[in-house]
């Protein structure tokens, strides 16, 4: 049996590339597409035309945003991180190559979501350095369903651990 290790703190989507992120309470996750209402669901995100996977949903730890404020003196609102799901109480880096559940939706951690200069340009100076190795997780949606603020996040037991594209092995 799996046990909850975290929870969804907030959910954010933007209908267009570089558009403002909107905070919502519930979102529908669709395998192969992403989160309804988000730019990547419509293949309209900045990186939609680039090869690779992991653009269906992105997650970031609230603790990482708080650590950046504490350690780097760079403060941003959770939605400004431009990740879809803000979490608390779960080590997202450990979910690369693993399946996990967010509420009733099964996801697979694909690779780390390292920050880039584009993110820093849309937010503020220092975000790139402040989120290195703690910029979150890119995930693939495996089952359709709703994700809600307050939903538990549970790693799935018995699912094989494998190295993701980054070479990081989840433990």
C-alpha positions as CSV (number, residue, x, y, z in Angstrom):
1,X,0.0,0.0,0.0
2,X,1.3,3.5,-0.8
3,X,1.3,6.3,1.6
4,X,0.7,10.0,1.0
5,X,4.0,11.9,1.1
6,X,2.8,15.3,0.0
7,X,-0.1,17.4,-1.2
8,X,-1.1,19.8,-4.0
9,X,-0.8,23.4,-2.7
10,X,-1.9,25.2,-5.9
11,X,-2.5,24.7,-9.6
12,X,-1.6,27.1,-12.4
13,X,-2.3,27.3,-16.1
14,X,-1.8,29.8,-18.9
15,X,-3.7,29.6,-22.1
16,X,-0.8,31.1,-24.1
17,X,3.0,31.2,-24.2
18,X,4.4,33.8,-21.9
19,X,0.9,34.7,-20.7
20,X,0.1,35.2,-17.1
21,X,-0.4,32.0,-15.0
22,X,-3.9,31.7,-13.6
23,X,-4.4,30.0,-10.3
24,X,-7.3,27.4,-10.3
25,X,-8.7,25.0,-7.8
26,X,-9.3,22.0,-10.1
27,X,-8.0,20.9,-13.5
28,X,-8.6,17.9,-15.9
29,X,-5.5,16.0,-16.8
30,X,-5.6,14.2,-20.2
31,X,-2.9,11.7,-21.3
32,X,-0.9,12.7,-24.3
33,X,-2.3,16.3,-24.1
34,X,-1.7,17.9,-20.7
35,X,-3.9,20.0,-18.5
36,X,-7.1,21.4,-20.0
37,X,-6.8,25.2,-20.5
38,X,-3.0,25.2,-20.4
39,X,-0.8,26.4,-23.3
40,X,0.9,23.0,-23.7
41,X,-2.5,21.2,-23.9
42,X,-3.1,23.2,-27.1
43,X,0.5,22.8,-28.3
44,X,0.9,26.6,-27.9
45,X,3.7,26.7,-25.3
46,X,7.1,28.3,-25.9
47,X,8.7,24.8,-26.1
48,X,5.8,22.9,-27.8
49,X,7.6,22.4,-31.0
50,X,10.8,21.0,-29.5
51,X,11.4,17.3,-29.4
52,X,11.1,15.4,-26.2
53,X,8.5,14.5,-23.6
54,X,7.5,15.7,-20.3
55,X,5.5,18.8,-21.2
56,X,2.1,17.4,-20.2
57,X,2.4,18.6,-16.6
58,X,5.1,20.3,-14.5
59,X,5.4,20.3,-10.7
60,X,7.5,22.2,-8.3
61,X,8.0,22.0,-4.5
62,X,6.8,25.0,-2.5
63,X,9.8,24.3,-0.3
64,X,12.1,25.0,-3.3
65,X,10.5,28.4,-3.8
66,X,10.8,29.2,-0.1
67,X,14.5,28.0,-0.1
68,X,15.2,30.3,-3.1
69,X,13.8,33.3,-1.1
70,X,15.8,32.3,1.9
71,X,19.1,31.2,0.3
72,X,19.2,33.5,-2.7
73,X,17.0,36.4,-1.5
74,X,14.9,36.0,-4.7
75,X,11.2,35.9,-4.0
76,X,8.5,34.9,-6.5
77,X,4.9,33.9,-6.1
78,X,4.3,30.1,-6.6
79,X,2.5,30.7,-9.9
80,X,5.4,32.8,-11.2
81,X,7.6,29.6,-11.3
82,X,5.4,28.7,-14.4
83,X,5.0,25.2,-13.2
84,X,1.5,23.7,-13.2
85,X,1.3,22.1,-9.8
86,X,2.9,23.4,-6.6
87,X,3.4,20.7,-4.0
88,X,4.4,20.5,-0.4
89,X,5.9,17.5,1.5
90,X,7.2,15.4,-1.4
91,X,10.7,15.2,-2.9
92,X,10.0,15.6,-6.6
93,X,13.5,14.9,-7.7
94,X,13.1,11.3,-6.4
95,X,10.2,10.7,-8.7
96,X,12.2,10.7,-11.9
97,X,11.5,7.4,-13.6
98,X,8.7,6.5,-11.1
99,X,5.0,6.4,-11.2
100,X,3.0,8.3,-8.7
101,X,-0.6,9.4,-8.1
102,X,-1.8,13.0,-7.6
103,X,-5.4,12.6,-6.4
104,X,-6.9,10.2,-8.8
105,X,-4.5,10.8,-11.6
106,X,-1.5,8.5,-12.3
107,X,1.7,10.3,-13.5
108,X,5.2,9.2,-14.4
109,X,8.2,11.4,-13.6
110,X,10.0,12.0,-16.9
111,X,12.9,14.3,-16.0
112,X,13.8,17.3,-13.9
113,X,12.4,20.6,-14.9
114,X,15.5,22.7,-14.6
115,X,15.1,26.5,-14.9
116,X,16.1,28.3,-18.0
117,X,16.9,31.9,-19.1
118,X,13.5,32.2,-20.6
119,X,11.9,31.6,-17.1
120,X,14.3,34.2,-15.6
121,X,13.3,36.7,-18.3
122,X,9.6,36.2,-17.5
123,X,10.2,36.5,-13.7
124,X,13.3,38.2,-12.3
125,X,17.0,38.0,-12.1
126,X,18.3,35.3,-9.8
127,X,15.5,32.7,-10.5
128,X,17.8,30.7,-12.8
129,X,20.5,30.3,-10.1
130,X,18.0,30.0,-7.3
131,X,16.1,27.0,-8.8
132,X,19.0,25.0,-10.3
133,X,18.4,21.3,-9.3
134,X,15.2,22.3,-7.5
135,X,13.2,23.6,-10.5
136,X,10.7,20.8,-10.3
137,X,9.6,17.8,-12.3
138,X,8.3,17.2,-15.8
139,X,5.7,14.4,-15.8
140,X,3.7,12.3,-18.3
141,X,0.0,11.8,-17.6
142,X,-0.9,8.1,-17.6
143,X,-4.6,8.3,-16.6
144,X,-7.3,10.9,-17.2
145,X,-8.9,12.6,-14.2
146,X,-9.1,15.7,-12.1
147,X,-6.3,17.2,-10.0
148,X,-7.5,19.4,-7.1
149,X,-5.8,21.7,-4.6
150,X,-5.4,19.6,-1.4
151,X,-5.0,16.3,-3.3
152,X,-2.5,13.8,-1.8
153,X,0.6,12.9,-3.8
154,X,1.6,9.2,-3.4
155,X,4.5,7.3,-5.0
156,X,3.2,4.0,-6.3
157,X,4.8,1.0,-4.6
158,X,5.8,-1.9,-6.7
159,X,6.4,0.2,-9.8
160,X,10.0,-0.4,-11.1
161,X,12.5,2.3,-10.5
162,X,14.3,3.2,-13.7
163,X,16.8,5.9,-14.8
164,X,15.1,8.8,-16.5
165,X,16.5,10.6,-19.5
166,X,18.7,12.7,-17.2
167,X,20.4,9.6,-16.0
168,X,19.1,10.2,-12.5
169,X,17.9,7.1,-10.8
170,X,15.0,7.5,-8.4
171,X,15.3,5.8,-5.0
